[in-house]
Amino acid sequence: MKNLFDLKDKVVAITGGSGVLGSAMVTYMCSQGAKVVILGRRQEAGEAQLKALQDQAGEACFMTTNVLDEAILKQNAADIKARYGRLDILVNAAGGNMKGATIPPESTFLDLNMEDFRQVVDLNLLGTVMPTMAFAPLMIEQHKGSIINFSSMAALRPLTRVVGYAASKAAVTNFTKYMATELATKFGSGLRINALAPGFFLTKQNKDLLTRPDGSLTDRGQCIIDQTPFGRFGEPEELFGTLHYLASDASAFVTGTVAIVDGGYDSFSI
Ligand SMILES: NC(=O)c1ccc[n+]([C@@H]2O[C@H](COP(=O)([O-])OP(=O)(O)OC[C@H]3O[C@@H](n4cnc5c(N)ncnc54)[C@H](O)[C@@H]3O)[C@@H](O)[C@H]2O)c1
């Protein structure tokens, strides 16, 4: 019987591929025999990653990108087509937050920095929409492809403070569902799009909000742990199984869904 989870020789592009979760996913996909295109902003970071991937079953290459630049993204798509002739999986993992789009306890919504808010919305929303537009034509051509976006707990239950991030991730969830219908009805059921909604994983972006310099939890960090039935933050490798499922034919009838990977945070009440 066919192995529904086979990713060998699948061509996978991962934006934010040098980030904390992105680089972990690059390594995982490569270990499964996939051909991984790391789409990142810094060439040096990509080169270092490639060295560390040499012993994996698959292969990897690095391409410089900016998920907010249409011309660069189109060039990336052309380069992927020239190198591999196809693209099977797109993971839109580039994203993040900015201090000015966050409201600290001593401020209110009235203090919100509109320019920072706009930049965060651009990065998370347009930074998902624009790569999808640039790379979808490769998948449409081959009548098959799986796109995986990055939503967040903040999209499902708005968290205090991170107003720009939460609004833009909610928009990513909405876009994912919109696109599921758009892709299937206009281009066929081989084209799928889903989102991952990770709970709390300690990364550069949230470390200062969740932990103190000595490693102990801030009040906010403790509050999150208290509301997470598993009683801890997630580890990047705990995303791999869900990523693999959404990327592979194992989820062939699945589109427009948001897969929550959060140690129970979303289910917790009292
Ligand atoms: N860490 C968490 O707890 C968590 C929770 C929910 C969702 N997420 C989401 O997961 C994804 C990965 O996050 P992470 O925690 O690994 O963060 P990260 O900051 O380590 O990775 C984000 C990557 O995006 C890249 N990036 C930023 N702007 C870009 C641009 N214009 N063009 C191309 N790349 C750009 C950054 O260089 C970085 O490598 C993000 O979308 C994030 O919002 C993270």
The ligand as a Gaussian input file, in Angstrom:
#p B3LYP/6-31G(d) Opt

LIG

0 1
 N        7.282000      30.991000      18.809000
 C        5.996000      30.879000      19.086000
 O        5.594000      30.617000      20.221000
 C        4.988000      31.047000      17.996000
 C        3.654000      30.838000      18.307000
 C        2.691000      30.986000      17.320000
 C        3.064000      31.317000      16.045000
 N        4.375000      31.533000      15.755000
 C        4.692000      31.898000      14.374000
 O        5.590000      30.938000      13.864000
 C        6.370000      31.527000      12.819000
 C        7.854000      31.307000      13.102000
 O        8.159000      32.008000      14.298000
 P        9.497000      31.812000      15.176000
 O        9.046000      31.733000      16.565000
 O       10.362000      30.754000      14.606000
 O       10.142000      33.260000      15.008000
 P       11.542000      33.706000      14.392000
 O       11.622000      35.191000      14.624000
 O       12.641000      32.870000      14.914000
 O       11.347000      33.422000      12.848000
 C       10.706000      34.317000      11.965000
 C       11.555000      34.440000      10.713000
 O       10.898000      35.299000       9.791000
 C       11.919000      36.039000       9.118000
 N       11.387000      37.268000       8.511000
 C       10.969000      38.397000       9.129000
 N       10.646000      39.328000       8.205000
 C       10.841000      38.760000       6.987000
 C       10.713000      39.219000       5.667000
 N       10.253000      40.452000       5.381000
 N       11.020000      38.378000       4.656000
 C       11.467000      37.123000       4.917000
 N       11.641000      36.640000       6.150000
 C       11.330000      37.457000       7.167000
 C       12.920000      36.361000      10.228000
 O       14.173000      36.714000       9.665000
 C       12.946000      35.041000      10.995000
 O       13.937000      34.182000      10.466000
 C        5.977000      33.009000      12.800000
 O        4.997000      33.223000      11.822000
 C        5.392000      33.227000      14.190000
 O        4.509000      34.304000      14.227000
 C        5.343000      31.402000      16.694000

